[in-house]
Amino acid sequence: MHKINKSLLVGVLSAAPLFAHSAENVELPGTLAMTAYGTGSAGYTQMVSIGNLLKNEYDTSVRILPGENDVSRMTPLRMGRVPLCACGIASYYGSEGVLLFADPDWGPQPIRLISTSTASFGLGVAVAGDTNVKTPADLKGKRVAYIRGDDALNVGTEAFLAFGGLTWDDVERVEFPGYGRAFEGIVANQVDAAFTMSVAPPAQQLAASPRGIVWPELDPADKEGWKRLQNVAPYFQPHKATSAAGEAYGKDSPWIGASYPYPILVGNKSLDDKTASSLIRVLIEDHDKYKDAAPGNAGYALENQNMQWVIPYHDAVVEYYKEIGHWTDAMQAHQDKLIKRQEILQTTWKSFLDSNPPEDEDAFRSSWMKVRAEALQAEGMAPVFR
């Protein structure tokens, strides 16, 4: 096929959606199904825009099943009803077999990474602007939101506290039934801080309230602080967020904070090689064609991929990165370690189920987490979760 210089495409794509393909060797099925966050979410909107590209250029129809929580997003993937999930950090929890996945119906999942988006926003603890909080250490004694039933938000909060050398015991924990209600609580002066995305509507509402908003700084040079944070939640990485609620933040004055990818496009180990290879080719090589089609799409660019993150890549994705010369020995060593970790977890899970574990839900989870930690430590690997 005749190759067209990508730089010439940028100005004409909107006028010529059926332009020649820039990605070659793409073999996708006629219909591709996936789960994603609910309609209106950033993840869903991004998948719709990528679906439009796949339909226009590769004649592949993308069917998106919106899910309002981690279980509804990941169950179809586990059951084989869909090959892909545009998930959140629960994909990592699933890979590790922890939190809601420390359950007889789940256990560690054979999750494989296709791609992620790390865009201009950050993720962290938003704090009312009238609290005189500048760093996570300043949260000591403050009222901090705990969201019932939301592991990702609560672990995120715990990680930020750890950066400042704090735990839940050092703050006043205020429980809320939901994420939105927690931010209503900050505005109403019932609590001072809660975990969120830096551009989320609740954060914008707090910024517009009389209390205002501040994002505590996480100094990238504070190695001990980052070590404590990543011991709790290793998926976080330092990030300059140029998009954050509050007048004090912007491109010229970013929030020096943290982030992790969202969404996280994953399949299982069994995902067809052709599908995995074709998807990563399109996402990388056609990036100019969809990068402006939805907020956050810029995050799929090659330079925004963390090649040594917490979930192993699909084998076909690794082969693609090798093909384009974007794979190193260090990346391979990291990949091998993640694969070995998953294999240890899955072997341990099978043995655990065969050992007649307790039927009581809490006792089952407690027993599994103990066995899991012992198996990982025996191989010199950090359990992370206990």
C-alpha positions as CSV (number, residue, x, y, z in Angstrom):
1,M,0.0,0.0,0.0
2,H,1.2,3.5,-0.8
3,K,2.6,5.1,2.3
4,I,1.6,8.8,3.0
5,N,3.7,11.0,5.1
6,K,1.8,11.4,8.5
7,S,2.8,15.0,8.8
8,L,0.7,15.7,5.7
9,L,-2.3,14.1,7.2
10,V,-2.7,16.2,10.3
11,G,-4.5,19.1,8.6
12,V,-6.8,17.1,6.4
13,L,-8.0,14.2,8.5
14,S,-11.3,15.9,9.5
15,A,-12.1,16.4,5.9
16,A,-10.9,13.0,4.8
17,P,-11.9,10.3,7.4
18,L,-11.4,7.5,4.8
19,F,-7.8,8.5,4.1
20,A,-5.2,5.8,3.4
21,H,-4.2,3.6,6.4
22,S,-1.1,4.6,8.1
23,A,-0.9,1.3,10.0
24,E,-0.1,-1.8,8.0
25,N,-0.5,-5.5,8.8
26,V,-3.8,-4.9,10.6
27,E,-6.1,-7.9,10.8
28,L,-9.1,-7.2,13.0
29,P,-12.4,-9.0,13.2
30,G,-15.6,-7.5,11.8
31,T,-16.9,-6.8,15.3
32,L,-14.8,-6.1,18.4
33,A,-16.6,-6.0,21.8
34,M,-15.2,-4.5,25.0
35,T,-16.4,-3.3,28.3
36,A,-15.7,0.3,29.6
37,Y,-16.7,2.8,32.2
38,G,-20.2,4.2,32.0
39,T,-21.5,6.4,29.2
40,G,-20.2,9.9,29.7
41,S,-17.0,8.8,31.3
42,A,-13.6,9.8,29.8
43,G,-12.8,6.1,29.1
44,Y,-16.1,5.4,27.3
45,T,-15.7,8.6,25.2
46,Q,-12.2,7.6,24.2
47,M,-13.3,4.1,23.2
48,V,-16.1,5.6,21.1
49,S,-13.6,7.8,19.3
50,I,-11.2,4.9,18.7
51,G,-14.1,2.8,17.6
52,N,-14.9,5.4,15.0
53,L,-11.4,5.2,13.6
54,L,-11.6,1.4,13.4
55,K,-14.9,1.6,11.6
56,N,-13.8,4.2,9.1
57,E,-10.4,2.9,8.3
58,Y,-10.5,-0.9,9.0
59,D,-14.2,-1.7,8.7
60,T,-14.3,-3.0,12.3
61,S,-17.4,-2.2,14.4
62,V,-16.6,-1.7,18.0
63,R,-19.4,-2.7,20.5
64,I,-18.9,-1.0,23.9
65,L,-20.6,-2.4,27.0
66,P,-20.7,0.2,29.7
67,G,-20.2,-1.0,33.3
68,E,-20.8,1.1,36.3
69,N,-18.4,-0.8,38.6
70,D,-15.3,-3.0,38.5
71,V,-17.3,-6.2,38.7
72,S,-19.6,-5.3,35.8
73,R,-16.7,-4.3,33.7
74,M,-14.4,-7.3,34.3
75,T,-16.9,-10.1,34.6
76,P,-17.5,-10.3,30.8
77,L,-13.8,-10.4,30.3
78,R,-13.4,-13.2,32.8
79,M,-16.3,-15.1,31.3
80,G,-14.9,-14.7,27.7
81,R,-17.9,-12.7,26.5
82,V,-15.7,-9.8,25.4
83,P,-12.0,-9.9,24.5
84,L,-11.1,-6.5,25.9
85,C,-11.8,-4.1,28.8
86,A,-11.0,-0.4,28.9
87,C,-10.6,-0.7,32.7
88,G,-9.4,1.3,35.6
89,I,-6.8,0.2,38.2
90,A,-9.0,-2.7,39.1
91,S,-7.3,-4.5,36.2
92,Y,-4.2,-4.5,38.3
93,Y,-6.1,-5.7,41.4
94,G,-7.5,-8.5,39.2
95,S,-4.0,-9.5,38.1
96,E,-2.9,-9.6,41.7
97,G,-6.0,-11.4,43.0
98,V,-6.6,-8.9,45.8
99,L,-9.4,-6.8,47.3
100,L,-12.7,-7.7,45.5
101,F,-10.8,-10.3,43.5
102,A,-9.8,-12.2,46.7
103,D,-13.1,-14.1,46.2
104,P,-13.8,-17.7,45.2
105,D,-15.3,-16.6,41.9
106,W,-12.2,-14.6,41.0
107,G,-8.7,-15.0,42.2
108,P,-5.7,-13.8,40.2
109,Q,-6.6,-13.2,36.6
110,P,-4.3,-13.7,33.5
111,I,-4.5,-10.0,32.6
112,R,-2.4,-8.7,29.7
113,L,-1.8,-5.1,28.8
114,I,-2.5,-3.7,25.3
115,S,-2.1,0.1,25.9
116,T,-2.8,2.8,28.4
117,S,-3.5,6.5,28.4
118,T,-1.6,8.9,30.6
119,A,-2.8,12.3,29.7
120,S,-2.5,15.8,31.2
121,F,-4.6,15.2,34.3
122,G,-3.4,13.7,37.6
123,L,-4.9,11.5,40.3
124,G,-4.7,12.2,43.9
125,V,-6.2,13.7,47.1
126,A,-8.0,17.0,46.5
127,V,-8.1,19.2,49.6
128,A,-10.2,22.1,50.6
129,G,-8.3,25.3,50.0
130,D,-8.9,26.8,53.5
131,T,-7.0,24.0,55.3
132,N,-3.4,25.3,54.9
133,V,-2.4,21.9,53.4
134,K,0.6,22.1,51.0
135,T,2.0,18.5,51.1
136,P,0.6,15.1,52.1
137,A,2.3,15.4,55.5
138,D,0.1,18.4,56.3
139,L,-3.0,16.2,56.2
140,K,-2.2,15.0,59.8
141,G,-5.2,15.6,62.0
142,K,-7.4,16.6,59.0
143,R,-10.7,15.0,58.1
144,V,-10.2,12.6,55.2
145,A,-12.9,10.8,53.2
146,Y,-13.2,7.0,53.1
147,I,-15.6,5.7,50.5
148,R,-17.4,2.5,51.5
149,G,-16.9,-0.2,48.9
150,D,-14.4,1.6,46.7
151,D,-11.0,0.0,47.0
152,A,-9.3,2.1,44.3
153,L,-10.1,5.4,45.9
154,N,-9.3,4.3,49.4
155,V,-6.0,2.7,48.5
156,G,-5.1,5.9,46.6
157,T,-5.8,8.0,49.6
158,E,-3.8,5.6,51.8
159,A,-0.9,5.9,49.4
160,F,-0.9,9.7,49.5
161,L,-1.0,9.6,53.3
162,A,2.0,7.2,53.2
163,F,4.0,9.7,51.1
164,G,3.7,12.1,54.0
165,G,4.6,9.4,56.5
166,L,1.0,9.1,57.7
167,T,-1.6,6.4,58.0
168,W,-5.4,6.4,58.5
169,D,-4.6,6.5,62.2
170,D,-3.1,10.0,61.8
171,V,-6.2,11.5,60.3
172,E,-9.9,11.7,61.1
173,R,-11.5,9.1,58.8
174,V,-14.9,10.2,57.7
175,E,-16.9,7.5,55.9
176,F,-19.2,8.3,52.9
177,P,-21.5,6.0,50.9
178,G,-20.1,7.3,47.6
179,Y,-17.5,9.3,45.8
180,G,-19.9,12.2,44.8
181,R,-21.2,12.4,48.3
182,A,-17.7,12.8,49.7
183,F,-17.1,16.0,47.7
184,E,-20.5,17.3,48.7
185,G,-19.2,16.8,52.2
186,I,-16.0,18.8,51.6
187,V,-18.1,21.7,50.2
188,A,-20.4,21.5,53.3
189,N,-17.3,21.5,55.6
190,Q,-18.0,17.9,56.9
191,V,-14.6,16.7,55.6
192,D,-11.4,18.2,54.2
193,A,-10.0,15.9,51.6
194,A,-11.0,13.1,49.1
195,F,-9.3,11.2,46.3
196,T,-10.2,12.0,42.7
197,M,-9.0,12.8,39.2
198,S,-7.7,16.3,38.9
199,V,-10.2,17.3,36.2
200,A,-13.3,15.5,37.5
201,P,-16.5,17.4,37.9
202,P,-16.6,17.1,41.7
203,A,-13.1,18.6,41.9
204,Q,-14.3,21.4,39.7
205,Q,-17.2,22.0,41.9
206,L,-15.0,22.1,45.0
207,A,-12.7,24.6,43.2
208,A,-15.8,26.9,42.5
209,S,-17.0,26.7,46.1
210,P,-16.2,29.1,48.9
211,R,-13.6,26.6,50.3
212,G,-11.6,26.4,47.1
213,I,-9.2,23.6,46.3
214,V,-5.6,22.7,46.7
215,W,-3.6,19.7,45.4
216,P,-0.8,18.7,47.8
217,E,2.6,18.6,46.1
218,L,4.5,15.3,45.8
219,D,8.1,16.3,45.3
220,P,9.7,14.0,42.7
221,A,13.0,14.4,44.5
222,D,11.5,13.0,47.8
223,K,12.7,9.4,47.1
224,E,11.6,8.2,50.6
225,G,8.2,9.6,50.2
226,W,7.8,8.0,46.8
227,K,9.0,4.7,48.1
228,R,6.4,4.8,50.9
229,L,3.7,5.7,48.4
230,Q,4.6,3.0,45.9
231,N,4.9,0.4,48.7
232,V,1.1,0.9,49.1
233,A,0.2,1.5,45.5
234,P,3.1,0.7,43.0
235,Y,1.0,1.8,40.0
236,F,1.4,5.5,40.8
237,Q,4.1,7.5,39.1
238,P,5.3,11.1,39.4
239,H,3.4,13.4,37.1
240,K,3.1,17.1,36.3
241,A,-0.6,17.6,35.8
242,T,-1.2,20.6,33.5
243,S,-5.0,20.0,33.8
244,A,-6.3,20.4,37.3
245,A,-9.2,22.0,39.0
246,G,-8.4,25.4,40.5
247,E,-7.3,28.8,39.3
248,A,-3.7,28.2,40.5
249,Y,-3.1,25.3,38.2
250,G,-2.5,25.1,34.4
251,K,0.1,24.6,31.7
252,D,2.4,27.2,33.2
253,S,1.8,26.2,36.8
254,P,1.2,22.4,36.9
255,W,0.3,20.4,39.9
256,I,3.5,18.5,40.8
257,G,1.7,15.3,41.8
258,A,1.0,11.8,40.7
259,S,-1.0,9.8,38.2
260,Y,-1.5,6.4,36.8
261,P,-3.0,5.5,33.4
262,Y,-6.7,5.6,32.7
263,P,-8.2,3.9,30.9
264,I,-6.1,0.7,30.9
265,L,-6.9,-1.4,27.8
266,V,-6.4,-5.0,28.7
267,G,-7.3,-8.5,27.5
268,N,-6.6,-11.9,28.9
269,K,-3.5,-14.0,28.1
270,S,-5.6,-15.9,25.7
271,L,-6.5,-12.9,23.5
272,D,-5.8,-13.6,19.9
273,D,-2.4,-12.5,18.8
274,K,-3.6,-10.9,15.6
275,T,-6.1,-8.8,17.5
276,A,-3.6,-7.7,20.1
277,S,-0.9,-6.9,17.5
278,S,-3.4,-5.1,15.2
279,L,-4.7,-2.9,18.1
280,I,-1.4,-1.7,19.2
281,R,-0.4,-1.0,15.6
282,V,-3.4,1.2,15.2
283,L,-3.1,2.9,18.5
284,I,0.5,3.8,18.0
285,E,0.7,4.4,14.2
286,D,-2.6,6.0,13.7
287,H,-2.3,8.3,16.8
288,D,-2.4,11.5,14.8
289,K,-5.8,10.4,13.4
290,Y,-7.6,10.1,16.7
291,K,-5.5,12.1,19.3
292,D,-7.8,15.1,19.2
293,A,-11.1,13.1,18.9
294,A,-11.7,12.9,22.6
295,P,-10.2,14.3,25.8
296,G,-7.3,12.1,27.0
297,N,-6.5,10.5,23.7
298,A,-3.2,12.2,23.6
299,G,-2.2,9.8,26.4
300,Y,-2.0,6.9,24.0
301,A,1.1,8.3,22.2
302,L,4.2,6.1,22.3
303,E,6.1,8.5,24.5
304,N,3.4,8.3,27.1
305,Q,3.6,4.5,27.5
306,N,5.2,3.2,30.7
307,M,7.1,0.2,29.4
308,Q,7.9,-1.1,32.9
309,W,4.6,-0.8,34.8
310,V,2.7,-3.2,37.0
311,I,0.8,-5.4,34.4
312,P,2.6,-7.6,31.9
313,Y,2.1,-6.8,28.2
314,H,0.5,-9.2,25.9
315,D,3.1,-11.3,24.0
316,A,2.0,-9.9,20.6
317,V,2.4,-6.3,21.9
318,V,5.9,-7.1,23.1
319,E,6.6,-8.5,19.6
320,Y,5.3,-5.2,18.0
321,Y,7.6,-3.1,20.3
322,K,10.5,-5.3,19.4
323,E,9.7,-4.8,15.7
324,I,9.8,-1.0,15.9
325,G,12.9,-1.0,18.1
326,H,11.2,0.2,21.2
327,W,12.0,-2.7,23.5
328,T,15.1,-3.1,25.7
329,D,16.7,-5.8,27.8
330,A,15.6,-4.0,30.9
331,M,12.0,-4.0,29.6
332,Q,12.2,-7.7,28.9
333,A,13.6,-8.5,32.3
334,H,10.7,-6.5,33.9
335,Q,8.2,-8.3,31.7
336,D,9.6,-11.7,32.6
337,K,9.3,-10.8,36.3
338,L,5.7,-9.8,36.0
339,I,4.8,-13.0,34.1
340,K,6.6,-15.1,36.8
341,R,4.6,-13.2,39.5
342,Q,1.3,-14.0,37.8
343,E,2.3,-17.6,37.4
344,I,3.2,-17.9,41.1
345,L,-0.1,-16.3,42.0
346,Q,-2.2,-18.5,39.8
347,T,-0.5,-21.7,40.9
348,T,-0.9,-20.7,44.5
349,W,-4.5,-19.9,44.0
350,K,-5.2,-23.3,42.5
351,S,-3.5,-25.0,45.4
352,F,-5.4,-22.8,47.9
353,L,-8.8,-23.8,46.4
354,D,-7.8,-27.4,46.5
355,S,-7.0,-27.1,50.2
356,N,-10.6,-26.8,51.3
357,P,-10.4,-23.1,52.3
358,P,-12.9,-21.5,54.8
359,E,-16.4,-21.0,53.4
360,D,-16.9,-17.8,55.4
361,E,-16.2,-14.8,53.1
362,D,-13.9,-12.9,55.5
363,A,-12.1,-16.0,56.6
364,F,-11.6,-17.1,53.0
365,R,-10.1,-13.7,52.1
366,S,-7.9,-13.5,55.1
367,S,-6.5,-17.0,54.5
368,W,-5.9,-16.4,50.8
369,M,-4.1,-13.1,51.5
370,K,-1.8,-14.9,54.0
371,V,-1.0,-17.8,51.6
372,R,-0.5,-15.3,48.7
373,A,1.9,-13.2,50.7
374,E,3.9,-16.2,51.8
375,A,4.2,-17.5,48.2
376,L,5.4,-14.2,46.8
377,Q,7.9,-13.7,49.7
378,A,9.3,-17.1,49.1
379,E,10.3,-16.0,45.6
380,G,11.7,-12.7,46.9
381,M,8.7,-10.6,45.7
382,A,6.8,-8.0,47.6
383,P,3.2,-9.0,48.4
384,V,2.2,-5.2,48.3
385,F,-1.3,-6.2,49.6
386,R,-1.8,-8.1,52.8
